[in-house]
């Protein structure tokens, strides 16, 4: 399970960690998330790891993605 992955943020503290956790919880790759937001996978890496913030036109989409529950948690 994801709990054993050292790259999985168990207690996300910032937007990048929250995005990474949401992506991993949903079983999505960097490329899949990049396609969803119409950005490059390098951009997603910048958001997740390098502390860069999404541009204003992407921020709301990123926040919604983070708040959405993975399909397996929807009842």
Backbone bond lengths (Angstrom), bond angles and torsions (degrees), N, CA, C in turn:
res aa  C-N    CA-C-N  psi(-1)  N-CA   C-N-CA  omega(-1)  CA-C   N-CA-C  phi
1 X - - - 1.456 - - 1.527 109.52 -
2 X 1.310 116.09 168.77 1.458 121.65 -176.36 1.523 113.45 -63.45
3 X 1.316 118.19 -24.75 1.462 120.97 -178.83 1.528 112.43 -57.97
4 X 1.324 117.28 -25.26 1.452 120.88 -176.93 1.533 112.47 -92.18
5 X 1.310 117.96 -3.89 1.459 122.18 178.84 1.528 108.28 -82.29
6 X 1.338 117.66 118.66 1.470 119.53 -178.19 1.530 113.36 -64.26
7 X 1.328 117.46 -18.40 1.467 120.24 179.19 1.523 112.30 -89.85
8 X 1.337 116.84 -3.54 1.459 120.98 -179.83 1.526 109.81 -82.88
9 X 1.335 117.44 117.99 1.476 119.99 -179.75 1.526 111.64 -77.37
10 X 1.328 116.26 104.62 1.465 120.95 -178.41 1.523 111.73 -70.44
11 X 1.318 116.63 -36.50 1.468 122.20 -179.90 1.525 109.21 -127.61
12 X 1.342 116.49 75.16 1.467 119.06 -175.54 1.524 112.37 -61.16
13 X 1.318 115.41 135.54 1.462 121.54 -176.14 1.528 113.40 -108.29
14 X 1.309 117.20 -21.66 1.464 119.44 -176.45 1.524 109.65 -136.24
15 X 1.315 116.59 175.54 1.457 121.76 -176.14 1.524 111.26 -58.48
16 X 1.318 117.52 -42.98 1.460 120.79 -178.83 1.522 112.05 -61.74
17 X 1.314 117.11 -44.59 1.461 120.91 178.79 1.526 110.81 -67.02
18 X 1.314 117.18 -37.39 1.464 120.67 177.98 1.527 110.52 -66.06
19 X 1.327 116.61 -39.96 1.456 120.91 177.56 1.525 110.49 -64.13
20 X 1.316 117.19 -46.31 1.467 121.39 179.79 1.529 110.45 -60.91
21 X 1.321 117.23 -44.12 1.467 120.92 179.09 1.528 110.34 -61.80
22 X 1.333 117.26 -46.49 1.464 120.78 179.92 1.528 110.54 -61.66
23 X 1.319 116.91 -42.67 1.466 120.89 179.70 1.521 110.49 -62.39
24 X 1.315 116.89 -46.75 1.458 120.94 -178.79 1.528 111.08 -68.09
25 X 1.322 117.96 -38.45 1.461 121.41 177.27 1.529 111.14 -61.11
26 X 1.333 116.17 -33.41 1.464 121.24 -179.48 1.524 112.34 -87.49
27 X 1.333 116.68 -3.37 1.457 120.65 178.44 1.515 113.31 70.02
28 X 1.323 116.60 29.35 1.460 121.10 -177.62 1.527 111.22 -100.05
29 X 1.321 115.74 150.05 1.454 121.42 176.09 1.524 109.86 -88.79
30 X 1.327 115.25 167.40 1.464 119.72 174.82 1.519 110.68 -57.68
31 X 1.323 116.80 -43.17 1.470 120.90 -178.56 1.534 111.79 -63.49
32 X 1.326 117.06 -37.62 1.469 120.33 178.85 1.522 110.96 -66.67
33 X 1.316 116.92 -42.64 1.468 120.39 178.71 1.530 110.03 -67.75
34 X 1.314 116.38 -40.09 1.465 120.04 177.81 1.528 110.47 -59.45
35 X 1.318 117.03 -43.88 1.465 120.68 179.19 1.527 110.80 -64.24
36 X 1.328 116.48 -39.25 1.461 121.25 178.89 1.530 111.36 -59.23
37 X 1.334 116.62 -39.40 1.462 121.71 -178.17 1.529 113.39 -95.93
38 X 1.328 117.23 1.67 1.475 122.35 -178.52 1.526 111.53 57.37
39 X 1.340 115.00 47.43 1.466 121.74 176.12 1.525 107.56 -133.77
40 X 1.321 117.15 176.79 1.456 120.82 177.14 1.528 110.21 -84.89
41 X 1.328 115.61 161.83 1.460 118.33 176.68 1.525 110.73 -65.85
42 X 1.325 117.40 -28.28 1.474 120.90 175.40 1.526 110.53 -63.09
43 X 1.315 116.95 -36.93 1.465 120.50 177.40 1.523 110.45 -63.50
44 X 1.322 117.47 -42.90 1.464 120.73 178.61 1.531 109.92 -63.73
45 X 1.321 117.43 -40.77 1.470 121.08 176.04 1.525 109.69 -60.19
46 X 1.317 116.96 -42.91 1.466 120.41 178.33 1.523 110.96 -59.48
47 X 1.317 117.75 -40.30 1.457 121.51 179.17 1.519 110.89 -68.81
48 X 1.346 115.98 -45.93 1.467 120.58 -173.45 1.525 113.20 -73.80
49 X 1.312 117.06 -40.93 1.466 120.22 -168.02 1.526 113.75 -114.01
50 X 1.302 116.71 -38.29 1.470 120.66 -170.68 1.521 113.96 -92.51
51 X 1.318 117.25 3.87 1.463 120.19 175.04 1.515 115.43 76.29
52 X 1.323 117.04 11.84 1.474 119.64 176.95 1.526 108.71 -78.37
53 X 1.308 115.82 147.86 1.459 120.85 179.12 1.525 109.56 -101.62
54 X 1.335 116.77 144.84 1.464 119.54 175.49 1.525 110.46 -62.19
55 X 1.326 115.38 151.12 1.461 119.61 174.42 1.525 108.34 -65.26
56 X 1.302 115.76 159.29 1.470 121.61 -175.09 1.528 112.16 -54.02
57 X 1.327 116.94 -37.96 1.470 119.56 -177.49 1.533 112.82 -71.61
58 X 1.321 118.98 -12.80 1.467 123.28 178.07 1.533 112.38 -107.34
59 X 1.307 117.34 -18.58 1.457 121.45 -172.35 1.527 112.71 -58.10
60 X 1.313 118.22 -45.55 1.463 120.84 -178.54 1.526 111.08 -63.89
61 X 1.331 117.30 -39.92 1.468 121.00 177.17 1.527 110.68 -62.58
62 X 1.324 116.84 -41.79 1.462 121.39 -179.93 1.524 109.80 -64.33
63 X 1.317 116.77 -44.34 1.468 120.17 179.14 1.527 111.61 -61.43
64 X 1.328 117.05 -42.40 1.470 120.40 178.26 1.524 110.82 -63.68
65 X 1.331 116.57 -41.20 1.466 121.10 178.48 1.529 110.33 -59.75
66 X 1.310 116.43 -43.76 1.467 121.17 -179.49 1.529 110.89 -63.85
67 X 1.322 116.64 -38.52 1.467 121.04 -176.21 1.521 113.38 -77.75
68 X 1.342 117.61 -23.11 1.469 120.80 -179.63 1.515 110.52 -67.29
69 X 1.317 115.83 138.36 1.460 120.74 176.57 1.529 109.07 -80.16
70 X 1.321 116.49 146.92 1.469 118.99 173.99 1.539 109.33 -61.71
71 X 1.322 117.83 152.69 1.472 122.31 -178.16 1.525 111.91 -53.31
72 X 1.311 118.21 -36.95 1.458 120.93 -177.32 1.530 112.87 -67.94
73 X 1.331 117.37 -18.05 1.462 121.07 -179.64 1.513 112.82 -96.06
74 X 1.323 117.66 -7.04 1.466 120.76 -179.23 1.520 107.99 -82.50
75 X 1.322 115.41 128.82 1.476 117.86 -178.61 1.502 111.56 -108.08
